[in-house]
Each structure stands twice: as C-alpha cells, then as structure tokens.
Amino acid sequence: MVDYYKEFETYLIEKKHVSDNTLESYMRDIGQFLSYLKGKGVTDPTEADNSDIRTYISDMEAAGRSHSTVMRVLASIRCYYQYLVFENVIAENPAMGIKLAKIEKKLPSILTGQEIDLLLAQPDMSDTKGARDKAMLELLYATGLRVTELIDLNMQDINLSIGILHCASSKNERIIPIYPGAVKVLEHYITKARPLMVMDSDEKALFTNINGTRLTRQGFWKIIKAYTKQAGIKKDITPHTMRHSFATHMLENGAQLKDIQELLGHADISSTQVYAHIMKDRYANIYKKYHPRAK
C-alpha cells in the first residue's frame, strides 16, 4: 500500500516548495488527522468523506482550539486531499465546501516606546548569550523582520559598514536600513560574542545557539518570553510583536503605508492596513476620553 503520508511530504517539498515551518505544521496536522481517522475506524484516508472532516473540525472547536489553529488544520487537510486528487487517487476533494464561521480579527499586540526600551535593556551585553540576544532584539525592532527571516539570516546578509540588511525570504527579497544603535550592538555581537559560540568556521548562520548551530524559531520564542517576564511586561507577547511594534511606531512618526509595506515585505497593501486600524482605534479612544464634547 502506498504511504500517501510520506508521498505528501515529498509533494510539499518538490511541488509546492513550502517553507520548513509550513512543512512541519502541515505534516503534524495531517499526522494527527490520520490518527483521528484510525480511532474512528477509518484506516484508509482516501475513504474519509466530508462528514468525517466536519466532525474532526467540530471536535477541535469543542476542545477549545483557537480559531487560527483550526483554520490552519483545515487548510492542511484541504492541501492533503488536493494532493490525492492531483495524483488521481481520489476524484474529488472531500474537504472542499467546509468553511469556518468568521470571527472579528483581533488587532495585534503592540509595545509602547517605553516598553520597547525596557525590553531592549534586559540582555546583559557583557555575557556571550546576552550579547546575542541584545543583537537579535535590536535587529528585529530596527527592521521589522519576521522571526523566521531573522533566524534564517546568514553572515553575508549583513553589511554593517553601510548599515543595511539583505533579506531574501521565500516571500520576497528586500534591502532594509539598520539604525546606528542596532549596528553598534551587532558589531559587538559579531566581533566579541559570536566567535565564542561558533566553533565551525564554515557556519553561515548569523545567530546561533550555544552549541554553535543555527538558532531555531522555538529557541527565539523562549528567549523573548524570558526577557518579557524579566522586564515585567504583562502584555501577550508573540514572535511577531516586535514586527508589529516596528510598523506601528513608523506609522506614528509619519511613515507612509506604502513605504511600510515595502519594509515589511507585504505583497498586498491590505496586510499593512491593519496598522492604520490600530492607529485609528488608539486616537479614537484618546478623543473620546479627552474631548469635552465627546464624553
């Protein structure tokens, strides 16, 4: 019997050219779905129908899984069965037609300028790990990079002599300026701290773990969580918080949405407009609170 699970992984890599994170998520989602089907007596996933998938999605919602997680799982299942259609294993995709109820999109959490200063002050630059962490946090806020883009950076992507970063992600390619303070911190990390962490002279990764290999997304997530707690910041921080804060603060200081779109690497301006909504809500609340006739 053909192992469609393994063949699906090959399809995602060779045909869809998905990122490592997407590949990991899709394979985990499908693995859990196939285990669910077996538990229900459906040993052959090609025999699952629309009702089986709807029941699985309903069970996830009943278990309290977040809307974004359920949406991602449904997308994974759709892709899996689309692959089976592509391979002529099944005639129709049983996941088509299944839609989740729309919920109001939650605006991203943003740190204030004071909170950014507090967070960036936490790492101890006299320590090797602290110097690396300080460089990562400063670079994130300086450029608005996605966390995946940050950990994928190689030494050759940074030009500190002219203060620019070359980001060539799977989504796009762009050049981003780096403010002088971040350049100084990066210079310290690259010249003083990184050589103590990296033993292999062929290692290309800009940011590594203590073993000298490329830092992972999960590793960074633990780092920013620890410094957030250390700083006493109570907000719900996500790996994207620095990126959201970068864009919002740029907008507050007069940058145009189109320019912010280019810096963030958004293909569509609609993705950038969420920051305009944040500004609108913030000023609307200030207006209502302080204008004498708005009370």
C-alpha positions, -999 to +999 in steps of 0.1 A: +000+000+000+013+035-009+023+056+020+005+087+010+016+105+041+053+103+031+045+110-005+026+141+006+057+154+023+077+149-009+049+167-028+050+197-004+088+200-008+092+194-045+060+207-060+047+233-035+082+245-023+068+253+011+090+267+039+103+245+067+078+258+092+049+252+068+061+217+061+064+209+098+029+223+105+012+205+076+028+172+084+019+175+121-016+184+113-021+155+088-005+131+112-029+140+139-058+139+115-049+104+103-046+092+139-081+106+145-095+087+115-079+054+127-095+060+160-129+063+143-122+031+123-112+048+090-079+031+083-077+043+047-077+082+045-089+080+009-122+067+022-128+097+045-157+119+035-169+154+041-187+145+073-156+129+088-137+161+082-165+183+095-167+161+127-130+164+132-131+202+129-161+204+152-143+182+178-113+206+176-135+236+182-153+219+211-119+211+226-112+248+227-086+250+200-081+286+187-097+298+156-064+303+139-053+268+147-085+253+134-082+273+102-046+261+097-056+225+102-084+228+078-060+243+052-036+214+058-064+188+053-075+206+021-040+205+008-036+168+016-067+158-003-058+182-031-026+163-034-046+130-036-067+145-064-036+157-082-022+121-080-056+107-093-060+087-061-094+102-055-118+121-078-129+150-055-115+168-025-138+159+005-126+190+024-139+215-002-170+234+009-161+233+046-159+269+059-154+282+094-176+309+109-158+343+105-147+360+137-136+396+141-099+398+135-080+407+167-056+435+163-020+426+171-004+434+205+019+464+203+046+475+227+048+512+236+081+530+230+088+528+268+082+490+268+105+486+238+132+505+257+126+483+288+127+451+268+159+460+249+176+469+282+172+434+296+200+414+279+234+417+296+259+425+268+289+415+290+276+379+287+280+360+254+244+349+253+232+383+264+252+400+236+235+377+210+200+383+225+205+420+225+216+419+189+185+399+179+160+421+197+176+453+184+177+439+148+140+429+150+129+463+161+153+480+136+140+462+106+106+447+113+117+412+102+096+381+106+112+358+132+117+332+106+136+357+085+157+367+115+169+331+123+174+324+085+199+353+082+235+344+072+266+365+079+267+376+043+233+392+047+245+420+070+266+449+058+274+469+089+298+493+072+268+510+054+241+498+079+219+476+057+204+442+058+197+420+028+166+398+034+159+371+008+130+351+022+107+327+004+082+355+001+104+383-014+137+400-014+144+434+001+171+457+014+164+473+049+183+500+066+196+495+102+197+524+127+232+532+141+224+519+177+215+485+163+246+485+141+268+491+172+251+462+191+255+439+161+292+448+157+298+439+193+280+405+189+297+396+157+332+405+168+331+396+205+303+371+212+297+350+181+333+337+178+329+322+213+297+304+202+307+292+168+334+266+165+329+257+129+345+283+106+321+273+079+290+281+099+270+307+079+242+314+104+243+349+118+226+339+151+234+305+166+226+287+199+253+280+225+263+248+205+272+270+175+244+259+152+216+280+138+191+292+164+155+278+159+122+297+160+113+279+192+146+289+207+140+326+200+104+323+213+117+311+247+143+340+247+118+368+241+093+353+266+120+352+293+130+388+287+094+399+286+089+383+320+121+398+333+111+432+322+077+429+340+057+435+307+023+420+312+011+421+275+006+389+255+038+388+235+041+367+203+070+362+180+056+389+157+052+416+185+084+434+176+074+434+139+040+449+148+056+475+171+081+485+144+053+491+118+030+509+142+058+532+155+069+540+120+033+550+111+030+571+143+061+590+133+048+599+098+059+570+075+035+562+046+017+528+045+032+521+011+068+525+025+060+504+055+046+477+031+079+476+013+099+474+045+078+446+059+077+427+026+039+425+023+028+415-011-006+432-006-012+467+010-042+452+028-018+433+051-002+466+061-035+485+066-041+467+099-016+492+114-038+520+102-067+504+121-046+503+153-038+540+149-075+548+143-086+529+173-060+544+195-068+580+186-105+574+187-101+563+223-080+593+232-105+616+215-134+601+234-115+603+267-103+639+265-125+659+242-151+677+264-179+671+240-171+635+232-180+622+266 
